[in-house]
């Protein structure tokens, strides 16, 4: 489901991952969804930059 620039994912996350995510998000004063989104975006950027570096060689 798309919400403007955002995409809402529907999938099952194991309970222990949800707990870790919630605890980490609480320490950062954000929601678990925000933390997961930020993590995914950062990983996407890292992969794209890696691909660019490989293609520049």
Buried (B, 14 or more C-beta within 10 A) or exposed (E): EEEEEEEEEEEEEEEEEEEEBEEBBEEEEBEBEEBBBEEEEEEEEEEEEEEEEEEEE
